Amino acid sequence: MLNKYARAFFTRVLTPFAAFLLRKGVSPDAVTLIGTTGVVAGALAFYPRGQFFWGTVVITLFVFSDLIDGNMARQAGRKSRWGAFLDSTLDRVADGAVFGGLAMWYAGKGDDLVLCAVTIFCLASGQVVSYTKARGEAIGLPVDVNGLVERSERLVITLVLCGLSGFHRTFGVPGIQWLLPIALWVVAAGSLVTLVQRVVTVRREAAEADAADALRAAEHRSGV
């Protein structure tokens, strides 16, 4: 859902900035690398210490690189398989840093092993959700399903509520610290539903493809 509406909006907003970077000789791959480095640094420097507000501010500043690099590639006419591979791979690295940083907090000073486990589940399920689509497409299936909670939804829910919960420690706002646990439970449940949706879709598409292959083989044999 967010991929359809928010991505289109921010793409229009960021197009002038992407054009500016191209004029300065910056490559899309450089933006991808810088963006991922910033997200990883922000997540691992702030989240394990419970500094959720400032960590989210830093991460948000860099997370838009995921839209800028693709925009730059389209404007420059330099879309490539390597660029798509690099972008997808570093997205997984960034996601791992965000949820890994939160898991480190709950395993340490946050002192909540249940939420630590939920955060690790968010990390692992997010990676597997992405893998199911990539693997399905690699074996020639369309994987024609978006799912309830994709990467955009996972990041928006986690970062927004994590940043708001940081108002408790940073600015002393009471009662708001529970927004982060709520976000993690929602993302965990949504990721599980999305994983099931994709697995069911791949199973159906694989069965249809196998049946079509068998029919073509039978027709070929009968023709011989």
C-alpha positions, 0 to 999 in steps of 0.5 A: 500500500505504501509502495503505491502511494507514498513512494510515488509522492516522495519520488516527485518531491525528491526528483529535483534533488536527484537531478542536482546530484547527477549534475554534481557527478554523484552516481546512484551507487554512491547514494545507495552506499552512503544511505545504507552507511548512514542508516547502519551507523544511526541504528547501531550508534543510538538504538542500543543505548535507548536513544530512539528519537535521535536514532530515528532522526538520523536514520530517516535522513538517510533512508530516503536514499532508497528513493533517490538512487532509483530516481537518479538511475531513471533520469540518467538512463543508467538502470542496471542489473548491478544497481538493482542487486546492490540496492536490494542487498543493501536494503537487507543490511539496513533492515538488519541494522535497525532491528538488530539495534533494537534487539541489542537494547532489549537484550541489554539495558532495555531488559526485556527478553520477550521484546528482544525475541519479537524484534529478532522475529521482525528481523528474520521474518522481514528477510524471509519475506523478501527472500520468498519473492526473490526466490519465486521470481528466480524460478520463473514465477511472477509472485503476484502478491504484495502482502499485508506488510512489506518493507515500506510498511515495516520501516514506517511503522517501526521508525515512526512509533520508535521515534515517538516513543523516544520522546519519553527518554529524550523529552520526558513525555510520559506513557509514550514509551509503549509505542515501540513495543506496539510497533514491534508486535504489529510488524511481527504479526503483519510480517507473518501474515505477509510470509504466509500470503507469499508462500501460498501464492508461490505454491499456487503459481508453481502448481499452475506452472507445473501443470502447464509444463505437463500439458505441453509435454503431453501435447508434444508426445502426442504430436510425435 
